[in-house]
C-alpha cells in the first residue's frame, strides 16, 4: 500500500456495512478526530522542549478539531445526532502494544507515541481512501477524499519526528515491527460501521 507501508488492505465490502448506518460512522469518525487532537496535545505536554514539534503538533491538533467540526456539521445538516463517544478496540490494541514496548526512557516513550500516532493516521488514511472510492454518497466521497490527503500529511509528521528525535533507537526497525503488529490485528477489523472497526 505504497507510502503508508500497510500490509493488509481494507476489503472494499466494508463500505457496504458503513452505508447501512451513516449516523454511526459519522459519530465514530467525529470522536476519532477529537481523540487525534487530544493525542497531539498529550505529545506536546510531555515533550514541550522540542519547539518545532510543539509548533507542528499545535497545527495538527487545530486541524483535527476542525475535522471534528466538519463531521459534526455534516451530522447536523443531515438531521442526525452526534452519539456518545465509542470505545475503539483497534486503537486500544495499538495503545497496549505501545505501552509494552517502550524501555522507560523519555526518548523511547516519545518514539513509541509518535509511531502509535503514525500507525493510526496511516490506517485512517487508507480507510478514507476506501470510503472515497466506494461509497455511493457523493458528498461523503469528496469529503473523505479531502481528509485522506490530510491524514497522509499527519502520518508524515509523526514519522518525521520519530526519526528526528529517536536518538539511539533504530526507528526504521521499530516502524517495521509496528507494521507487522498492525497486520496481525487488522484482520480482526473491517466488520463494523466504524472508522477502524
Secondary structure, 3 states (H helix, E strand, C coil): CHHHCCCCCCCCCHHHHHHCCHHHHHHHHHHHHHHHHHHHHHHHHHCCCCHHHHHHHHHHHHHHHHHHHHHHHHHHHCCCCCCCCCCCHHHHHHHHHHHHHCCCCHHHHHHHHHHHHHHHHHHHHHHHHHHHHHCCCHHHHHHHHHHHHHHHHHHHHHHHHHHHHCCCCCHHHHHHHHHHHHHHHHCCCCCCCCCCC
